[in-house]
Structure formats: C-alpha cells, structure tokens
Amino acid sequence: MRVTPDHLRDQIAAILTAWGMPAAAVAATAEVMLAADLAGIDSHGVNMLTLYDRLRRDGQITLAADVKTVRENSGTALIDGGGGLGHYPGSLAMNLAIAKAKEGGSGIVAVRHSHHYGAAGIYALRAAEAGLIGCSMTATFARAIVPTFGAEAMFGTNPIAFAAPTRRHPPFLLDMATSTAAAGKLKLALQAGKPIPAGWALGRDGTPTTDPAEALATRLLSPLGGSRELGGHKGYGLAMMVEILSTVLSGAAFVGWGLARHNVGHFFLALDPASFREPGAFEADLDAMIDALRATKPLDPAQPVLIPGDPEHRTTRERRARGIPLAPAVLADLERLAYEAGVAFTLVPPSPLPMAAPLSSME
C-alpha cells in the first residue's frame, strides 16, 4: 500500500507527540524519518518506530530531552543531545555547521549523549542543497561489526555520508555503512522472507550465514569488504575512524565498552567550495566529472554507470509523485503503536480495535 508523504509525516508526528516529545523535536524527527522513506532507505524511516518504542520503554532514550550547545567557537561546536533520539540534535548540528561554513568557510559540529539519528545521508545532503560540501558520520548504540581477525562485534555499523553540490545534476551523495550491509537490511530481508547474501554476516559457528533471523540474533556483521582477503581490514579501519570522530572527539561512549545507558555520538562537517575556488567553479567541474562517468562504456548496455546518490534521488522523485509503499507488517506495527499511544491511526481504515486511553493514563 502507498501513502502520501504528508499523511506519513503526520502519523509519525502524532505518535511521537503522544510519547511526550517536544514540538520542535517532533518536527525534526518526523522530517528526517520521512526523508529516509522517500529516498528508499526504508530501514531508517518509519520502520524504526517499533525500536524507538522499545528503547523508550526500556529507559534508553529520553523523549523530552534537554538539547543544548555546550562548547562553541567561530568554526566548531559541541552539542549535548540530552539522552534523546538523534534526529533533533543532528539537525541542529548540521544546520549550525552549515551556518558556520557560510560565515567562515567551514563548520564542524560534534554531538554527544544522543541516540539513533536516522539515515546519515539526509544530513550531508542538506549541506549540498545549501551549496556546500557536507559530511555526516555516527557511532551506534549496538555492536555489529566484527574487527578483522576478531570473533566478537566491537563497532556499530558506523555509517559515513558525503554530499557535494552541483549545478546541472542532482547533488553527489554517498551514504554507506562501514559494515558490508546495514543492520536494517537484515530486518527487511526477514520481513520479506528472503535470504541475505553470503558474506553479510556470520552465524553462531562463526561462518557466513544467509539466514536473516540468525544474522539478527548473532549481530556479527562483516566489515565492509568481508574477509581480509577481500579488503575487510579497510572497512574495519573506516569503522574505527568514524568511532574516533563521533565518539572520542565528542566524549560519547564507545559501544565496545558495553555501557548500560546508551550515549551515542555524531560528527558533522560543512565546507564552502567558494573558499577554495572561484564561485561556481567547483560545481561546474563536478558536473563535468559526472558527465564523464555517465558516458563510461557500460559492461551491460542495459545497465549504465550510475553516480552515488542516483537511486536515492530517483526513488525520492518517484515516491513524492506516487506515494511511499508500506509493507503490511509495517502498517500493522504502526496501527499497534498508534493504538497503544492513544492516537488515531490515519493511514488506512483501522481494524476494529477499541480506542486506547491516553498514554499518560496507561503508564
């Protein structure tokens, strides 16, 4: 079933509001989640609400978080997320980095005491849409990546996103996990009843598995590249780089320590190309590079060479026009969450469930 972006945003916002999240944080969180669903990054959009519900019930996140800037100078800043979800402090941080880059050529903002912030590319793309080069990285709250030669997970999937502005083409956008596959893709494969490719994850015996249920149970994801012979040590190094910039720099907690209370860190960078080149020269050269890559002779004439970000830009255009597809299992989860929060389920005619009492009277 497909739903309009506005309807999905409103449903997300209604649930977050009922959970006690302040209005500014609701708006930022719903917008980032919606952007992920529009771009086809379904693992980081509305699908995450069930996890957020569990985290708030377990006391791992504070919905009414006190988000504040604790350090700042002309080019850098540190934001404390107050123990809440990361979408709001992440949005504030990227916006602040953009403002500093517009003023002085560059802006770097780190965030601590935060949590899951959605798709990294959403933040980097905001910088590109403002005419800047943008970068966003984040640590995570759960171990997933096994270091090269290791037998236990020590890093999260630690994504990296990089975006750059153009004139004639959509912005360049690289958004990648430092694991061979993002953990959310395991859940999507399980929901779809499909196997995962060999090399994404290890099973209980330490060998590759194609069973998404087992992969989700073990959470032993290979670093980008897979085995050492295929370059997995490079993915391992990238995961550690993200951890250093997101965690050690901000004062957040390293997931490998296994702390009881989550304390996730993020990193944001914005650069103004006009500080290095004549106005418009960077964008013109990047457009020319993209033209050259698109003109590359393809191995298969039916599959031309793509530019990083092409699938996300194409999916966003298609879903804005035709609506966002939601699987039956996702719709069922949303209906349950709305019912338990005491808000209307507005995406489809609801099943015959009695209207719940307000959340405050249920807890």
N, C-alpha and C positions, 0 to 999 in steps of 0.2 A: 504494500500500500504506500502511496506517496502523500506527503503532507506539505503544505506551503511553509516556507521559511518563517513567516510571521507567526503562524499557528504553533510551530515547534518552539520558537523562542518564547512565546507566551506560556506554553505548558511548562517549559524548564523554569521560567521565572516564577510561576505560581508555586511550584514545589519548593524551590529554594527559599522563597519568601516565607512559606509555611514552616520551613525548618528554622527560621529565625535569622537568616542572613540579611544584613542591611541593604537598603535600596541600591546604593552605588556599587556594592559588591555583586548584587544580583545582576545588575545591568551588564557589568563587565564579564561576569562568569557566563551568563547566557549567550553573550555575543561571541566569546571565544569558542564555546562548545558548538554553537550554531555554525561558525566558520569552518570548524573541522568537519561537520556533517556535510556542509555544502561542497567542500573540497574532496569528499570521498574518503576522508580519514575517519571512517565510521568507528574505529576502535577508540577514538579520543573525543567523540561527541556525546550525544545524549545517552549512548550506551554506558557511559561512565557513572550515571546517576545511581545505579544499584551499588556500585563500590562506594561512592560518597556517602550513601545512606548507611552502609555498614561501618564506615570509618567514624561517622559522627556518633553512631550508637555505641561504638567501642571506645569513644573518648579520644580518638586520634586526631581529630580536627576540631577547631573552634569556629562555628559558623559566624558568630558575632565577633570576629577578630579585630583587634586594635592594630591597624596597619599604620606604620609611621616611618619617616625618614630619620635615621639615627646618626648618619655622617654625610657630609656633603661639601664639595668644593666646586670650582668652576667646571671641572671636567669629569668628576666622578661622584658617586653617591652609594650609600648602603641603605636598603630598606628592610625593615623588620616586618614580616608577614603576620605576626601575632598568632601563629599556630593555625591559621585557616587555610582554605584552599588557595592555590597559587594563581588563579586566573586574574584576580583583582590586583594583588601586589605586582604580578608580572606585567599587567597592562600599565600600571603606574610607572614601573621601572622602564619599560620600553619607551613610553611617552616622554619620560624625563631624559633618557638617553638621546632621543630624537631632538628635544629642545636644546640640550647642551651641544649637540653636533651642529645644529642650525646656528647657534651662537658662536661657538669656538672651534668648529671643525670636527670635533669628536666628543663622544659621550659614552661612559662606561658605568653601568649600574649593576650592583650585585644585590641579591635578596637572600635573607636567612629566615629561619623559623616559618617556612612555608610548606606547601604540600604539592600534590599533583597540579600542574598548570595547563594541561591540555596538550595540543599539538605545538611543538616548538616553532614550526614554520609560520604560524599565524602571527607571531611577534616579529620575526625577521621581515616578513612581507610588509608589515606596517611601515617599517623604515624605508623600504624600497618604494612604496607608494607615496612617501614623503620626499622622494628624490635622493635618498641616502642609501648607503650600503648598510645592511643590518645583519646582526648575528645574535642568535639566542641558543643557550645551552642550559641543561638542567640535570641535576642529580635526581635520584628517585628514592622512594621510601621502602622499596623491597629489593632484595638481592635477586639477580637474574643471570648476570654474565659470569661464566667460569673463566678465570685467568688462564692463559696458556700454561700448560703442564699442571694445572690445578684440578681438583676433584670436587670443589665446592664453589658455589657462587659467592662473589665478593663485591661486585658492582651491580648497579641497576642497568637498565638499557641505555641510559645516559645519551640522549639524542643531541644532535648538532643540527642547527638550521642556519642557512646563509642565504641572503637575498640581495639582489642588486638592481638598480633602476635602469630602464631603457627608454627609448622614445617610440619606436615603431612596433616593438614586440611586447608581450606581457613580461613582467619582471622575471629575471632569473630567480629560481627558488630551489634550493637544495634542502631537503628535510629528511634526515636519516638517523636511525638508531645506530649505536655502536655495537649492537648485537647483530647477528645475521638476520634476524627478524624481530620486529617489535612484539612484546608480550601480548598486546591486544590482538594481534593476528591469530594467536593460538586460540583465544576465546571465540573469535569469529569463525575459525575453522570448526571448532567444537559445535557451535550453534548451527552451522551449515551441514554438519555431519560429514565433513570431508577430512582426509588425512593431511598432514603437513609434509612438506618436502624433507627428505633425509638431509641432515646437516643443520637444521634449525635448532634442534635441542637434543639433549641427552636423556636417556631413560634411567630407570633405577639402577641398572647394571653399568652405567657409565658409557654405554654405546648409543649411537644415534637412534632416535625413535621417530616414527611417523604418526604416532597416536597423540592427538592434541590433548586428550584427557590426561595421559601420563605426563606429557610435557608440562601441563599446567600444574600437576601435582608435584613434580620434581623441581620445576623452575630452574633448570640447568641449561641456560641458553649459551650457544657458542658465540664467541666474539666475532665481529664482522670478519668474514673470510673463512671461518670454520676452523679447520685444523691448522697446525703450524706450517705444514707443507703448502697450504693454500693461502697463507698470509694472515692467519688468525692472530698472530702476535701484533700485527699492526692495529687490528680492531681493539685488542686489549690495551695497547698504548693510547689509542684515541679515547677509550672509556676512562682511563686514568687522567688524561688531560682534562676532560670535561669535569671529572670529580674535583680536580685541583681548582679550576676556575669557579666552579659552582659552590663547592663546599669549603675547601681550605681557605680560599680568598674571603668568603663571606662570613665564616665562623659557623656554618651549618654543620650537621653531623654526618660523618662518613657512614654509609649504610652497612659497611662491613663490620662496624662495631656492634651492630645489632641492638641499638638502644630501644627501650620500651616506648618512649614518646618520639614520634616522627619529627624531624627537623630538617626539611629539605631545602636545598639552596639552588638558586638560579643565577645565570650570568647573561647580561645584555650589552651589546655594543652597537653604536651607530657612528658612521663615518660620512663626512660630506665630501664627495668626489671633487667638488669645486675648490677644495683646499689643496688639491694636488694637480688638477688640470684646468684648462680654460672651461668656462661654463658650457655644458653640452658635449664636450669632447669625450668624456668617459662614456656617456650614453650612446653616442654615435659609434664609438669603437666596439662597444659591447653588442650593439645591433649588427654590426658588420661581422663580428665573430659568430653570432647566432646564425646569420645568413650563410656563412661558410659551412657551419656544422650541418645545417639543414640540407645543404647541397652535397653533402658527403654521399658517395655512391653506396647504396644500401646492399647488405648481404642478400636480403629478400626484397624485391621490388614492392611487395605488398606491405612491408613494414619499414617506412622511412626512419631515419635517425631522429630521435627525439631530443629535446632540451630538458634538463631538470626543471620541473615545475609544470611541464606541458600537461600531464594527466590531471593535476590539481586544478589548473586554470580551465581546462576543458570540462571537467566534472562540475566545477562551480557554475559555469555558464549554463550547462545542461540542467542542473538541479534548480537554479534560480528560475528557469523557464518552465520546468515540468514538475517541480516538487522534489522533496527528499524521500527516498524509499526507506521504509522501516520494516524490518522483518517481524513476523508475528510474535516471536519471543520477546523482541524489544518492546513492541506495543503492549504486550501483557505485563511486562515489568513496569512500564510507565503507568499503566492503569492501576496496578497494585500500589505503586508509590504515591500516586495521587489520592487514592482511597485512604491509605494509611495517614497521609498528611492532612486529610480533611478538605481537599480542594477538588474542584470539578475536573474530570478527565474530558478534554475537549477535542482530542484528535480524531476519534471515531465515536459512534454511538456506544456508550458504555454497556458492559454486561450487567445483568440485574444484581448489583451489589447495593446494600443499604449505604446511605451517605454516612461517612465516618464523622465522629465527633472531632472538634478542633484538636490540633496536635497538642496544645497545652494541657488539655484535659485527659489526653491519652497517656502521658508520660508520668 
